[in-house]
């Protein structure tokens, strides 16, 4: 049976364990622990002009996740960097003008294990896959009208040692997105067990009041996002004082505007929660300025790095 066009991979190739392979072929055993148990970690990031944006930061976070789950890469980071470049070139997404744009995912599974059970067998070798998709920016509707959120029924334990790990176990996020879809919303946010804001399903949160932009502090059950870190360092470029602090839903409703941010989507307006408007219920000028500054920075960094190749 021939697969339909809709079911075809978005790219012609993947990179797996050191080799470029056709994307449409089978690749991993069903005995891989990533498939059996979600026993793996990953990073998602932008690439422009064949340049993986903030790759060093993503690799550092990847190693932190690997350390937490007590397994490691079978080769050095330079091999993964070369694999990213090879994959983007094979797909033709490394052009300088017009610039090639892609979204990347680096996935590391603990690998093949023929035994059943949660405790991994000794001596296993991790599997590393790199995938790429044509970059699709947020839809014009999301940027023009902003995103509507609900509060998920799932609560985060801020003391959990896995709360800040980017694992391939995504069941709680899928559940929350289904909640949002049933409510006619775009996404969901999570609260801690004591009611503090953590993050959205795939993004960190930003709450703006006057020239102050607050984001939930690390250690409250959220992932340490690379775009969040960039904004903490560069907020003054758009006239914002960035702070990290505990936030609750009331802080959203008392703000002038809000946003979410992630490596691939960038900064996106956040205009309502559980049917209640935030600020004026429309994207605010500070959010738009942050998005513009971030996108301009990505373009400049990629142009400089591509020119040095």
C-alpha positions in Angstrom: 0.0 0.0 0.0 1.3 3.4 -0.9 1.2 6.1 1.7 -0.9 9.2 1.0 0.8 12.5 0.5 -0.5 13.7 3.9 1.2 10.8 5.6 4.6 11.3 4.0 7.4 12.7 6.2 8.0 16.5 5.8 11.7 15.8 5.0 13.4 13.3 2.8 16.0 12.3 5.3 16.6 11.8 9.0 20.0 11.5 10.8 20.2 8.4 13.0 23.2 7.3 15.0 25.8 8.9 12.7 24.1 8.2 9.3 21.8 10.1 7.0 18.9 7.8 6.1 15.7 8.0 4.0 12.9 9.4 6.3 10.2 7.1 5.0 12.0 3.8 6.0 11.7 2.0 9.3 14.5 3.0 11.7 14.2 1.8 15.3 13.2 -1.5 16.9 10.0 -1.8 18.8 12.2 -3.0 21.7 13.7 0.5 21.9 13.0 1.9 25.4 12.0 5.2 23.8 9.0 3.4 22.2 8.3 1.1 25.1 8.5 3.5 28.0 9.2 7.0 26.7 12.6 6.6 28.2 14.4 9.4 26.4 15.0 13.1 26.2 14.9 15.6 23.4 15.5 19.2 22.3 13.6 21.3 19.7 15.1 24.3 18.1 15.1 26.7 15.1 17.6 26.6 12.2 18.1 29.4 9.8 20.5 29.5 6.9 21.8 26.1 8.0 22.6 27.5 11.4 21.1 25.8 14.5 20.1 28.6 16.7 21.5 28.4 20.3 22.7 24.8 19.7 25.2 25.0 22.6 22.4 26.0 25.0 20.2 23.2 23.8 23.0 20.6 24.1 23.7 21.8 27.6 20.1 21.3 28.6 20.1 17.9 26.8 23.1 16.8 28.9 21.3 17.9 32.1 18.3 15.8 31.1 20.6 12.8 30.3 22.4 13.2 33.6 19.1 13.2 35.5 18.1 9.9 33.9 21.6 8.4 34.2 22.5 7.7 30.6 24.8 9.4 28.1 25.5 10.0 24.4 27.7 7.5 22.7 29.7 10.2 21.0 30.5 13.9 21.3 28.5 17.0 20.7 30.5 17.8 17.6 29.1 14.7 15.9 25.6 15.9 16.6 26.4 19.4 15.3 27.8 17.8 12.1 24.7 15.7 11.8 22.5 18.8 12.0 24.5 20.5 9.3 24.4 17.4 7.1 20.7 17.0 7.4 19.9 20.6 6.7 22.2 20.5 3.6 20.6 17.3 2.4 17.2 19.0 2.6 18.3 22.2 0.9 17.5 24.2 4.0 20.9 25.8 4.4 20.5 28.5 1.8 21.7 32.0 2.7 19.6 34.1 0.4 16.7 33.4 0.5 17.4 32.0 3.9 16.6 28.3 4.6 14.3 27.9 7.6 13.7 24.7 9.5 12.6 23.3 12.9 14.9 20.7 14.3 14.4 17.9 16.9 17.2 16.0 18.5 15.9 12.9 20.3 18.0 10.6 22.5 16.5 7.3 23.6 18.1 5.0 26.0 18.0 2.5 23.2 17.4 -1.2 22.5 16.6 -3.4 25.4 15.0 -6.8 24.8 14.0 -7.2 28.5 10.7 -6.1 30.1 10.6 -3.8 33.1 11.4 -0.3 34.2 15.0 -0.7 35.3 17.3 -0.5 32.3 19.7 -3.3 31.5 23.4 -2.6 31.9 25.5 -1.9 28.9 22.8 -0.4 26.6 23.7 2.1 23.9 21.6 5.2 23.4 20.0 6.0 20.0 20.2 9.5 18.6 17.9 10.8 15.9 17.8 14.2 14.3 14.7 15.3 12.4 13.9 18.4 10.5 10.7 20.1 9.2 10.2 23.2 7.1 9.8 26.0 9.6 6.2 27.2 9.9 5.8 30.5 11.9 2.7 30.9 14.1 -0.3 31.5 12.0 -1.4 35.1 11.2 -4.5 34.5 13.3 -2.3 33.6 16.4 -0.2 36.7 16.0 -3.0 39.1 15.1 -5.6 37.9 17.7 -3.4 36.2 20.3 -3.8 32.7 21.9 -6.5 31.7 24.3 -5.6 29.5 27.2 -7.3 27.4 29.8 -5.9 26.1 33.1 -5.2 22.4 33.0 -6.6 20.1 35.6 -3.1 18.6 35.8 -0.9 20.2 38.5 2.9 20.2 38.7 4.9 19.2 41.7 7.6 21.8 41.9 9.8 19.5 44.0 9.7 16.7 41.5 13.2 15.9 40.2 11.8 15.3 36.7 9.7 18.5 36.4 12.5 20.3 34.6 13.6 17.5 32.3 12.6 17.5 28.7 11.6 13.9 28.4 9.9 12.1 25.5 7.1 11.2 28.0 4.6 13.8 26.9 1.3 12.2 28.0 0.5 15.1 30.4 1.0 17.6 27.7 -1.1 15.7 25.2 -3.9 15.5 27.8 -3.7 19.2 28.4 -3.8 20.1 24.7 -6.9 17.8 24.4 -8.5 19.7 27.3 -7.8 23.0 25.5 -9.2 21.7 22.3 -12.4 20.5 24.0 -12.8 24.0 25.6 -12.3 25.8 22.2 -8.9 27.2 23.4 -5.5 27.1 21.8 -3.4 25.8 24.7 -3.3 25.2 28.4 -1.1 26.3 31.3 -0.1 24.3 34.4 -0.2 25.4 38.0 1.8 23.9 40.8 0.0 22.0 43.5 0.0 25.2 45.6 -1.4 27.4 42.7 1.6 29.0 41.2 2.0 29.4 37.4 4.6 27.1 35.8 4.3 27.1 32.0 2.2 26.2 29.0 2.4 22.8 27.3 5.4 23.8 25.1 6.3 27.3 26.1 7.3 29.6 29.0 5.1 32.4 30.2 5.7 36.2 30.3 3.5 38.7 32.3 4.0 42.4 31.4 2.9 45.3 33.6 4.2 48.7 32.6 7.9 48.3 31.9 8.2 45.2 34.1 8.2 41.7 32.5 7.9 38.8 34.9 8.4 35.1 34.2 8.0 32.2 36.7 11.2 31.5 38.4 13.1 28.3 37.9 12.4 25.6 40.4 8.6 25.9 40.2 8.0 22.9 37.9 9.0 24.4 34.6 11.5 23.8 31.8 14.3 26.3 31.6 13.6 27.5 28.1 16.4 29.0 26.0 14.1 31.7 24.6 13.1 32.6 28.1 16.8 32.8 29.1 17.4 35.1 26.0 14.6 37.4 27.0 15.8 37.6 30.6 19.2 38.8 29.2 17.8 41.0 26.4 14.6 42.5 27.7 16.2 45.9 28.1 16.5 46.0 24.3 12.7 46.6 24.1 12.6 48.8 27.3 11.6 46.0 29.7 12.9 45.2 33.1 13.0 41.4 33.3 12.4 39.6 36.7 12.0 36.0 37.7 9.4 35.5 40.4 6.5 33.4 41.6 3.3 34.2 39.7 -0.3 33.3 40.2 -3.3 33.6 37.8 -4.3 36.8 39.5 -1.1 38.3 38.3 -2.1 37.6 34.7 -5.5 39.3 35.1 -3.8 42.4 36.7 -1.2 42.6 33.9 -1.2 44.9 30.8 -0.4 42.0 28.5 1.0 38.5 28.5 2.9 36.2 26.1 4.4 32.8 25.8 7.8 32.0 24.3 9.6 29.0 22.9 12.5 28.2 20.6 10.5 27.3 17.5 7.4 29.5 17.8 9.2 32.5 19.3 7.2 35.1 21.3 3.4 34.7 20.9 0.6 36.9 22.4 -1.4 35.3 25.3 -4.8 37.2 25.5 -7.2 35.2 27.7 -7.3 32.5 30.4 -10.3 30.4 31.1 -12.5 32.9 29.1 -11.3 36.0 31.0 -9.3 38.6 29.0 -5.8 39.6 29.9 -5.1 43.3 29.6 -7.2 44.6 26.7 -7.8 41.1 25.4 -5.6 41.7 22.4 -1.8 41.4 21.6 0.0 44.3 23.3 2.9 46.4 21.9 5.5 45.1 24.3 4.8 41.5 23.2 5.0 42.5 19.5 8.3 44.4 20.2 9.8 41.3 22.0 8.8 39.1 19.1 10.3 41.5 16.6 13.6 41.8 18.5 13.9 38.0 18.9 13.3 37.3 15.2 15.8 40.0 14.2 18.4 38.5 16.5 17.9 35.0 15.0 18.3 36.5 11.5 21.5 38.4 12.4 23.1 35.4 14.2 22.3 33.1 11.3 23.6 35.5 8.7 26.9 36.0 10.6 27.4 32.3 11.2 26.5 31.3 7.6 28.9 33.9 6.3 31.7 32.4 8.3 31.2 28.9 6.9 
